[in-house]
Amino acid sequence: MTETRRSMEGPRAAGQESIGELVRHLSEQTSDLARREVELAKAEMSVKVKRLGVGAGAFGGASLLGLSAFAVLTTALVLLIATATEGWVAALIVAVAYAAVAGGLALAGKRSVDQATPPIPEQTIESTKADIDETKRRAEVARG
């Protein structure tokens, strides 16, 4: 009966597809879009996790150098109190240098952690919202 109906309607014009074909295309495109959105989310999360790792490492380095600065500063204080020689000046310079490096590492770590938080795929969410809005808009145009 399909052949009879087609022969009575004449050949289908180029660019006109049946509803079944359109639904199949929609299903394929939706699956492809969902797959690509998941890939984008994975890539975005990978970048954020790497940034978190760098930030955590910088905080670890800052902690180590901060502890070293405390140890050297303590040594300088002991040398200062024990003798009034030039030895404490050298120890104090080292302590200040360590403290400055620790401060720089702490700031770098904070900046890296701030860039990686919140740990959600923000670009993917925005892209998905845009896809949904576009699909709704096209559905309205097709209905109207």
PyMOL commands that place a pseudoatom at each C-alpha (Angstrom):
pseudoatom trace, name=CA, resn=MET, resi=1, chain=A, elem=C, hetatm=0, pos=[0.000, 0.000, 0.000]
pseudoatom trace, name=CA, resn=THR, resi=2, chain=A, elem=C, hetatm=0, pos=[2.927, 2.315, 0.634]
pseudoatom trace, name=CA, resn=GLU, resi=3, chain=A, elem=C, hetatm=0, pos=[4.074, 1.919, -2.965]
pseudoatom trace, name=CA, resn=THR, resi=4, chain=A, elem=C, hetatm=0, pos=[0.568, 2.644, -4.186]
pseudoatom trace, name=CA, resn=ARG, resi=5, chain=A, elem=C, hetatm=0, pos=[0.320, 5.766, -2.015]
pseudoatom trace, name=CA, resn=ARG, resi=6, chain=A, elem=C, hetatm=0, pos=[3.725, 6.990, -3.223]
pseudoatom trace, name=CA, resn=SER, resi=7, chain=A, elem=C, hetatm=0, pos=[2.844, 6.429, -6.833]
pseudoatom trace, name=CA, resn=MET, resi=8, chain=A, elem=C, hetatm=0, pos=[-0.399, 8.376, -6.369]
pseudoatom trace, name=CA, resn=GLU, resi=9, chain=A, elem=C, hetatm=0, pos=[1.357, 11.284, -4.612]
pseudoatom trace, name=CA, resn=GLY, resi=10, chain=A, elem=C, hetatm=0, pos=[4.196, 11.357, -7.092]
pseudoatom trace, name=CA, resn=PRO, resi=11, chain=A, elem=C, hetatm=0, pos=[7.887, 11.430, -6.270]
pseudoatom trace, name=CA, resn=ARG, resi=12, chain=A, elem=C, hetatm=0, pos=[8.876, 13.198, -3.082]
pseudoatom trace, name=CA, resn=ALA, resi=13, chain=A, elem=C, hetatm=0, pos=[10.541, 16.565, -3.652]
pseudoatom trace, name=CA, resn=ALA, resi=14, chain=A, elem=C, hetatm=0, pos=[14.187, 16.893, -2.806]
pseudoatom trace, name=CA, resn=GLY, resi=15, chain=A, elem=C, hetatm=0, pos=[14.689, 17.936, 0.820]
pseudoatom trace, name=CA, resn=GLN, resi=16, chain=A, elem=C, hetatm=0, pos=[11.345, 16.545, 1.968]
pseudoatom trace, name=CA, resn=GLU, resi=17, chain=A, elem=C, hetatm=0, pos=[11.678, 13.631, 4.347]
pseudoatom trace, name=CA, resn=SER, resi=18, chain=A, elem=C, hetatm=0, pos=[9.064, 11.508, 5.978]
pseudoatom trace, name=CA, resn=ILE, resi=19, chain=A, elem=C, hetatm=0, pos=[8.284, 11.928, 9.667]
pseudoatom trace, name=CA, resn=GLY, resi=20, chain=A, elem=C, hetatm=0, pos=[9.966, 8.607, 10.373]
pseudoatom trace, name=CA, resn=GLU, resi=21, chain=A, elem=C, hetatm=0, pos=[13.148, 9.772, 8.657]
pseudoatom trace, name=CA, resn=LEU, resi=22, chain=A, elem=C, hetatm=0, pos=[13.045, 13.065, 10.538]
pseudoatom trace, name=CA, resn=VAL, resi=23, chain=A, elem=C, hetatm=0, pos=[12.595, 11.256, 13.856]
pseudoatom trace, name=CA, resn=ARG, resi=24, chain=A, elem=C, hetatm=0, pos=[15.500, 8.954, 13.008]
pseudoatom trace, name=CA, resn=HIS, resi=25, chain=A, elem=C, hetatm=0, pos=[17.708, 11.968, 12.166]
pseudoatom trace, name=CA, resn=LEU, resi=26, chain=A, elem=C, hetatm=0, pos=[16.653, 13.678, 15.384]
pseudoatom trace, name=CA, resn=SER, resi=27, chain=A, elem=C, hetatm=0, pos=[17.502, 10.580, 17.382]
pseudoatom trace, name=CA, resn=GLU, resi=28, chain=A, elem=C, hetatm=0, pos=[20.920, 10.271, 15.727]
pseudoatom trace, name=CA, resn=GLN, resi=29, chain=A, elem=C, hetatm=0, pos=[21.690, 13.958, 16.220]
pseudoatom trace, name=CA, resn=THR, resi=30, chain=A, elem=C, hetatm=0, pos=[20.536, 13.880, 19.834]
pseudoatom trace, name=CA, resn=SER, resi=31, chain=A, elem=C, hetatm=0, pos=[22.738, 10.875, 20.563]
pseudoatom trace, name=CA, resn=ASP, resi=32, chain=A, elem=C, hetatm=0, pos=[25.693, 12.516, 18.844]
pseudoatom trace, name=CA, resn=LEU, resi=33, chain=A, elem=C, hetatm=0, pos=[25.111, 15.753, 20.742]
pseudoatom trace, name=CA, resn=ALA, resi=34, chain=A, elem=C, hetatm=0, pos=[24.866, 13.952, 24.088]
pseudoatom trace, name=CA, resn=ARG, resi=35, chain=A, elem=C, hetatm=0, pos=[28.070, 12.012, 23.346]
pseudoatom trace, name=CA, resn=ARG, resi=36, chain=A, elem=C, hetatm=0, pos=[29.916, 15.229, 22.444]
pseudoatom trace, name=CA, resn=GLU, resi=37, chain=A, elem=C, hetatm=0, pos=[28.645, 17.012, 25.566]
pseudoatom trace, name=CA, resn=VAL, resi=38, chain=A, elem=C, hetatm=0, pos=[29.959, 14.149, 27.723]
pseudoatom trace, name=CA, resn=GLU, resi=39, chain=A, elem=C, hetatm=0, pos=[33.341, 14.343, 25.968]
pseudoatom trace, name=CA, resn=LEU, resi=40, chain=A, elem=C, hetatm=0, pos=[33.429, 18.106, 26.562]
pseudoatom trace, name=CA, resn=ALA, resi=41, chain=A, elem=C, hetatm=0, pos=[32.566, 17.625, 30.242]
pseudoatom trace, name=CA, resn=LYS, resi=42, chain=A, elem=C, hetatm=0, pos=[35.363, 15.064, 30.614]
pseudoatom trace, name=CA, resn=ALA, resi=43, chain=A, elem=C, hetatm=0, pos=[37.894, 17.394, 28.984]
pseudoatom trace, name=CA, resn=GLU, resi=44, chain=A, elem=C, hetatm=0, pos=[36.814, 20.348, 31.126]
pseudoatom trace, name=CA, resn=MET, resi=45, chain=A, elem=C, hetatm=0, pos=[36.951, 18.326, 34.342]
pseudoatom trace, name=CA, resn=SER, resi=46, chain=A, elem=C, hetatm=0, pos=[40.414, 17.025, 33.412]
pseudoatom trace, name=CA, resn=VAL, resi=47, chain=A, elem=C, hetatm=0, pos=[41.716, 20.598, 33.140]
pseudoatom trace, name=CA, resn=LYS, resi=48, chain=A, elem=C, hetatm=0, pos=[40.150, 21.559, 36.487]
pseudoatom trace, name=CA, resn=VAL, resi=49, chain=A, elem=C, hetatm=0, pos=[41.592, 18.509, 38.258]
pseudoatom trace, name=CA, resn=LYS, resi=50, chain=A, elem=C, hetatm=0, pos=[45.061, 19.344, 36.903]
pseudoatom trace, name=CA, resn=ARG, resi=51, chain=A, elem=C, hetatm=0, pos=[44.729, 22.915, 38.195]
pseudoatom trace, name=CA, resn=LEU, resi=52, chain=A, elem=C, hetatm=0, pos=[43.683, 21.600, 41.597]
pseudoatom trace, name=CA, resn=GLY, resi=53, chain=A, elem=C, hetatm=0, pos=[46.767, 19.371, 41.640]
pseudoatom trace, name=CA, resn=VAL, resi=54, chain=A, elem=C, hetatm=0, pos=[49.067, 22.284, 40.813]
pseudoatom trace, name=CA, resn=GLY, resi=55, chain=A, elem=C, hetatm=0, pos=[47.424, 24.391, 43.518]
pseudoatom trace, name=CA, resn=ALA, resi=56, chain=A, elem=C, hetatm=0, pos=[47.755, 21.638, 46.093]
pseudoatom trace, name=CA, resn=GLY, resi=57, chain=A, elem=C, hetatm=0, pos=[51.421, 21.189, 45.168]
pseudoatom trace, name=CA, resn=ALA, resi=58, chain=A, elem=C, hetatm=0, pos=[52.080, 24.913, 45.544]
pseudoatom trace, name=CA, resn=PHE, resi=59, chain=A, elem=C, hetatm=0, pos=[50.409, 24.884, 48.969]
pseudoatom trace, name=CA, resn=GLY, resi=60, chain=A, elem=C, hetatm=0, pos=[52.595, 21.909, 49.913]
pseudoatom trace, name=CA, resn=GLY, resi=61, chain=A, elem=C, hetatm=0, pos=[55.708, 23.769, 48.773]
pseudoatom trace, name=CA, resn=ALA, resi=62, chain=A, elem=C, hetatm=0, pos=[54.620, 26.841, 50.703]
pseudoatom trace, name=CA, resn=SER, resi=63, chain=A, elem=C, hetatm=0, pos=[54.158, 24.730, 53.822]
pseudoatom trace, name=CA, resn=LEU, resi=64, chain=A, elem=C, hetatm=0, pos=[57.601, 23.173, 53.513]
pseudoatom trace, name=CA, resn=LEU, resi=65, chain=A, elem=C, hetatm=0, pos=[59.331, 26.498, 52.943]
pseudoatom trace, name=CA, resn=GLY, resi=66, chain=A, elem=C, hetatm=0, pos=[57.270, 28.105, 55.703]
pseudoatom trace, name=CA, resn=LEU, resi=67, chain=A, elem=C, hetatm=0, pos=[58.464, 25.438, 58.114]
pseudoatom trace, name=CA, resn=SER, resi=68, chain=A, elem=C, hetatm=0, pos=[62.033, 26.006, 56.934]
pseudoatom trace, name=CA, resn=ALA, resi=69, chain=A, elem=C, hetatm=0, pos=[61.625, 29.744, 57.463]
pseudoatom trace, name=CA, resn=PHE, resi=70, chain=A, elem=C, hetatm=0, pos=[60.382, 29.117, 60.961]
pseudoatom trace, name=CA, resn=ALA, resi=71, chain=A, elem=C, hetatm=0, pos=[63.381, 26.888, 61.700]
pseudoatom trace, name=CA, resn=VAL, resi=72, chain=A, elem=C, hetatm=0, pos=[65.870, 29.426, 60.332]
pseudoatom trace, name=CA, resn=LEU, resi=73, chain=A, elem=C, hetatm=0, pos=[64.111, 32.302, 62.077]
pseudoatom trace, name=CA, resn=THR, resi=74, chain=A, elem=C, hetatm=0, pos=[64.275, 30.374, 65.300]
pseudoatom trace, name=CA, resn=THR, resi=75, chain=A, elem=C, hetatm=0, pos=[67.980, 29.779, 64.738]
pseudoatom trace, name=CA, resn=ALA, resi=76, chain=A, elem=C, hetatm=0, pos=[68.481, 33.499, 64.086]
pseudoatom trace, name=CA, resn=LEU, resi=77, chain=A, elem=C, hetatm=0, pos=[66.685, 34.391, 67.270]
pseudoatom trace, name=CA, resn=VAL, resi=78, chain=A, elem=C, hetatm=0, pos=[68.791, 31.952, 69.259]
pseudoatom trace, name=CA, resn=LEU, resi=79, chain=A, elem=C, hetatm=0, pos=[72.004, 33.293, 67.718]
pseudoatom trace, name=CA, resn=LEU, resi=80, chain=A, elem=C, hetatm=0, pos=[70.891, 36.849, 68.400]
pseudoatom trace, name=CA, resn=ILE, resi=81, chain=A, elem=C, hetatm=0, pos=[70.236, 36.188, 72.025]
pseudoatom trace, name=CA, resn=ALA, resi=82, chain=A, elem=C, hetatm=0, pos=[73.289, 33.947, 72.563]
pseudoatom trace, name=CA, resn=THR, resi=83, chain=A, elem=C, hetatm=0, pos=[75.856, 36.241, 71.011]
pseudoatom trace, name=CA, resn=ALA, resi=84, chain=A, elem=C, hetatm=0, pos=[75.943, 39.656, 69.510]
pseudoatom trace, name=CA, resn=THR, resi=85, chain=A, elem=C, hetatm=0, pos=[77.933, 38.546, 66.473]
pseudoatom trace, name=CA, resn=GLU, resi=86, chain=A, elem=C, hetatm=0, pos=[77.255, 38.853, 62.739]
pseudoatom trace, name=CA, resn=GLY, resi=87, chain=A, elem=C, hetatm=0, pos=[76.077, 35.238, 62.398]
pseudoatom trace, name=CA, resn=TRP, resi=88, chain=A, elem=C, hetatm=0, pos=[72.494, 36.060, 63.207]
pseudoatom trace, name=CA, resn=VAL, resi=89, chain=A, elem=C, hetatm=0, pos=[72.295, 38.566, 60.354]
pseudoatom trace, name=CA, resn=ALA, resi=90, chain=A, elem=C, hetatm=0, pos=[72.988, 35.827, 57.811]
pseudoatom trace, name=CA, resn=ALA, resi=91, chain=A, elem=C, hetatm=0, pos=[70.418, 33.547, 59.407]
pseudoatom trace, name=CA, resn=LEU, resi=92, chain=A, elem=C, hetatm=0, pos=[67.853, 36.355, 59.405]
pseudoatom trace, name=CA, resn=ILE, resi=93, chain=A, elem=C, hetatm=0, pos=[68.405, 37.084, 55.711]
pseudoatom trace, name=CA, resn=VAL, resi=94, chain=A, elem=C, hetatm=0, pos=[67.867, 33.404, 54.869]
pseudoatom trace, name=CA, resn=ALA, resi=95, chain=A, elem=C, hetatm=0, pos=[64.717, 33.300, 56.958]
pseudoatom trace, name=CA, resn=VAL, resi=96, chain=A, elem=C, hetatm=0, pos=[63.271, 36.386, 55.257]
pseudoatom trace, name=CA, resn=ALA, resi=97, chain=A, elem=C, hetatm=0, pos=[64.109, 34.967, 51.820]
pseudoatom trace, name=CA, resn=TYR, resi=98, chain=A, elem=C, hetatm=0, pos=[62.389, 31.659, 52.672]
pseudoatom trace, name=CA, resn=ALA, resi=99, chain=A, elem=C, hetatm=0, pos=[59.361, 33.511, 53.995]
pseudoatom trace, name=CA, resn=ALA, resi=100, chain=A, elem=C, hetatm=0, pos=[59.104, 35.557, 50.791]
pseudoatom trace, name=CA, resn=VAL, resi=101, chain=A, elem=C, hetatm=0, pos=[59.280, 32.411, 48.638]
pseudoatom trace, name=CA, resn=ALA, resi=102, chain=A, elem=C, hetatm=0, pos=[56.649, 30.721, 50.834]
pseudoatom trace, name=CA, resn=GLY, resi=103, chain=A, elem=C, hetatm=0, pos=[54.365, 33.742, 50.408]
pseudoatom trace, name=CA, resn=GLY, resi=104, chain=A, elem=C, hetatm=0, pos=[54.790, 33.651, 46.640]
pseudoatom trace, name=CA, resn=LEU, resi=105, chain=A, elem=C, hetatm=0, pos=[53.999, 29.933, 46.503]
pseudoatom trace, name=CA, resn=ALA, resi=106, chain=A, elem=C, hetatm=0, pos=[50.937, 30.414, 48.688]
pseudoatom trace, name=CA, resn=LEU, resi=107, chain=A, elem=C, hetatm=0, pos=[49.612, 33.138, 46.387]
pseudoatom trace, name=CA, resn=ALA, resi=108, chain=A, elem=C, hetatm=0, pos=[50.278, 30.998, 43.306]
pseudoatom trace, name=CA, resn=GLY, resi=109, chain=A, elem=C, hetatm=0, pos=[48.512, 28.045, 44.932]
pseudoatom trace, name=CA, resn=LYS, resi=110, chain=A, elem=C, hetatm=0, pos=[45.495, 30.147, 45.852]
pseudoatom trace, name=CA, resn=ARG, resi=111, chain=A, elem=C, hetatm=0, pos=[45.248, 31.520, 42.317]
pseudoatom trace, name=CA, resn=SER, resi=112, chain=A, elem=C, hetatm=0, pos=[45.397, 28.027, 40.832]
pseudoatom trace, name=CA, resn=VAL, resi=113, chain=A, elem=C, hetatm=0, pos=[42.761, 26.653, 43.215]
pseudoatom trace, name=CA, resn=ASP, resi=114, chain=A, elem=C, hetatm=0, pos=[40.495, 29.658, 42.560]
pseudoatom trace, name=CA, resn=GLN, resi=115, chain=A, elem=C, hetatm=0, pos=[40.690, 28.980, 38.806]
pseudoatom trace, name=CA, resn=ALA, resi=116, chain=A, elem=C, hetatm=0, pos=[39.735, 25.336, 39.277]
pseudoatom trace, name=CA, resn=THR, resi=117, chain=A, elem=C, hetatm=0, pos=[36.759, 25.853, 41.588]
pseudoatom trace, name=CA, resn=PRO, resi=118, chain=A, elem=C, hetatm=0, pos=[33.935, 25.137, 41.594]
pseudoatom trace, name=CA, resn=PRO, resi=119, chain=A, elem=C, hetatm=0, pos=[34.798, 21.717, 40.162]
pseudoatom trace, name=CA, resn=ILE, resi=120, chain=A, elem=C, hetatm=0, pos=[31.862, 21.554, 37.732]
pseudoatom trace, name=CA, resn=PRO, resi=121, chain=A, elem=C, hetatm=0, pos=[31.976, 21.592, 33.930]
pseudoatom trace, name=CA, resn=GLU, resi=122, chain=A, elem=C, hetatm=0, pos=[30.714, 25.167, 33.514]
pseudoatom trace, name=CA, resn=GLN, resi=123, chain=A, elem=C, hetatm=0, pos=[31.325, 25.416, 29.750]
pseudoatom trace, name=CA, resn=THR, resi=124, chain=A, elem=C, hetatm=0, pos=[29.523, 22.134, 29.135]
pseudoatom trace, name=CA, resn=ILE, resi=125, chain=A, elem=C, hetatm=0, pos=[26.531, 23.231, 31.192]
pseudoatom trace, name=CA, resn=GLU, resi=126, chain=A, elem=C, hetatm=0, pos=[26.288, 26.499, 29.259]
pseudoatom trace, name=CA, resn=SER, resi=127, chain=A, elem=C, hetatm=0, pos=[26.673, 24.675, 25.940]
pseudoatom trace, name=CA, resn=THR, resi=128, chain=A, elem=C, hetatm=0, pos=[23.955, 22.184, 26.875]
pseudoatom trace, name=CA, resn=LYS, resi=129, chain=A, elem=C, hetatm=0, pos=[21.603, 24.989, 27.919]
pseudoatom trace, name=CA, resn=ALA, resi=130, chain=A, elem=C, hetatm=0, pos=[22.218, 26.706, 24.588]
pseudoatom trace, name=CA, resn=ASP, resi=131, chain=A, elem=C, hetatm=0, pos=[21.509, 23.437, 22.744]
pseudoatom trace, name=CA, resn=ILE, resi=132, chain=A, elem=C, hetatm=0, pos=[18.231, 22.980, 24.632]
pseudoatom trace, name=CA, resn=ASP, resi=133, chain=A, elem=C, hetatm=0, pos=[17.178, 26.572, 23.938]
pseudoatom trace, name=CA, resn=GLU, resi=134, chain=A, elem=C, hetatm=0, pos=[17.974, 26.181, 20.239]
pseudoatom trace, name=CA, resn=THR, resi=135, chain=A, elem=C, hetatm=0, pos=[16.037, 22.903, 20.062]
pseudoatom trace, name=CA, resn=LYS, resi=136, chain=A, elem=C, hetatm=0, pos=[13.029, 24.537, 21.745]
pseudoatom trace, name=CA, resn=ARG, resi=137, chain=A, elem=C, hetatm=0, pos=[13.228, 27.504, 19.372]
pseudoatom trace, name=CA, resn=ARG, resi=138, chain=A, elem=C, hetatm=0, pos=[13.318, 25.243, 16.319]
pseudoatom trace, name=CA, resn=ALA, resi=139, chain=A, elem=C, hetatm=0, pos=[10.429, 23.171, 17.655]
pseudoatom trace, name=CA, resn=GLU, resi=140, chain=A, elem=C, hetatm=0, pos=[8.356, 26.362, 18.049]
pseudoatom trace, name=CA, resn=VAL, resi=141, chain=A, elem=C, hetatm=0, pos=[9.225, 27.477, 14.520]
pseudoatom trace, name=CA, resn=ALA, resi=142, chain=A, elem=C, hetatm=0, pos=[8.271, 24.053, 13.143]
pseudoatom trace, name=CA, resn=ARG, resi=143, chain=A, elem=C, hetatm=0, pos=[4.914, 24.139, 14.961]
pseudoatom trace, name=CA, resn=GLY, resi=144, chain=A, elem=C, hetatm=0, pos=[4.059, 27.688, 13.966]
for i in range(1, 144): cmd.bond("trace and resi %d" % i, "trace and resi %d" % (i + 1))
show_as sticks, trace
zoom trace
